[in-house]
Amino acid sequence: VGRYEIKLRAVGDMHDAYSKRYPFHLGMLHLQGVDGFEWIYIHTGNNESQTAGCILVGYTAQSRGGFSVARSGAAYVDLYNLVLLALANGEQIFIEVED
C-alpha cells in the first residue's frame, strides 16, 4: 500500500528476456522504495504462478478460482509505450497500490 515511483531498470535476467521479446524495451518497469522489497516490476503474466509479488497487467481480471488476467501482453505493450512517452517528456511516473 502506497505511492511508488516507476523507473526503468536495464539490468538482470528479466530485462534481457524482455529486450529479446520486445524490440522497444529499454528496461523493466521497476517500483522504487517499496519497504521490505527490492525488485518489484510491472510485467506480463496471466496468473499468480507467474509472479512473486510483482504487478501483472492485463485488460481483464478474474478472481473466481484464483486470480488471473487476460491479454497481458497487449496491455503491457500499451502501458510500456505510455510510460516511455512520459519519461521522454521528462515526467515522473507513479503508481498507487491499494489494499
C-alpha positions in Angstrom: 0.0 0.0 0.0 1.4 3.3 -1.0 2.6 5.5 -3.9 5.7 4.5 -5.7 7.7 6.0 -8.5 8.4 3.8 -11.5 11.7 3.9 -13.2 13.4 1.7 -15.8 15.8 -0.9 -14.7 18.0 -2.0 -17.6 19.9 -4.9 -16.0 19.1 -8.5 -15.0 17.6 -11.6 -16.4 14.1 -10.2 -16.9 15.5 -7.2 -18.7 17.4 -9.5 -21.0 14.4 -11.6 -21.7 12.1 -8.7 -22.3 14.7 -7.0 -24.6 14.6 -10.1 -26.8 10.8 -10.2 -26.7 10.0 -6.5 -27.3 12.2 -4.5 -29.6 11.3 -1.2 -28.0 12.2 -2.4 -24.5 14.6 -0.1 -22.6 14.3 -1.5 -19.1 11.9 -3.2 -16.7 9.2 -1.0 -15.1 10.6 -1.0 -11.6 8.8 0.3 -8.5 11.0 2.4 -6.3 11.2 2.5 -2.5 8.9 -0.4 -1.5 9.6 -1.2 2.2 10.9 -4.7 2.6 11.2 -5.5 -1.1 13.8 -4.7 -3.7 12.8 -5.9 -7.2 9.1 -5.3 -7.8 8.3 -5.0 -11.5 5.3 -4.4 -13.6 5.3 -7.2 -16.2 3.3 -9.7 -18.2 1.7 -12.8 -16.8 -1.7 -14.4 -16.6 -2.0 -15.9 -13.0 -0.4 -15.9 -9.6 2.1 -18.6 -10.6 3.7 -16.1 -12.9 4.6 -13.5 -10.3 6.5 -13.5 -7.0 4.9 -10.2 -5.7 5.3 -8.2 -8.9 2.3 -6.5 -10.6 0.8 -8.2 -13.6 -1.0 -6.2 -16.2 -4.0 -7.2 -18.4 -7.1 -5.9 -20.0 -9.5 -8.1 -17.9 -9.1 -9.7 -14.5 -10.9 -12.5 -12.7 -10.7 -13.7 -9.1 -13.0 -16.7 -9.3 -11.0 -19.9 -8.7 -7.7 -17.9 -8.3 -6.6 -14.6 -9.7 -6.0 -14.3 -13.4 -5.6 -11.6 -16.1 -6.2 -11.8 -19.8 -4.5 -10.1 -22.8 -1.5 -9.3 -20.6 1.0 -8.9 -23.5 -1.2 -6.3 -25.3 -1.8 -4.4 -22.0 1.9 -4.4 -21.2 2.9 -3.1 -24.7 0.3 -0.3 -24.4 1.3 0.7 -20.8 5.0 0.5 -21.5 4.7 2.8 -24.5 2.8 5.3 -22.5 5.4 5.2 -19.8 8.2 5.6 -22.3 6.5 8.6 -23.8 6.0 10.2 -20.4 9.6 9.6 -19.4 10.8 11.0 -22.7 8.8 14.2 -21.9 10.6 14.5 -18.6 7.7 13.3 -16.5 7.9 11.2 -13.3 5.6 8.1 -13.3 3.9 6.9 -10.1 1.6 4.0 -9.2 -0.7 3.9 -6.2 -1.1 0.4 -4.7 -4.2 -0.1 -2.5 -5.2 -3.0 -0.3 
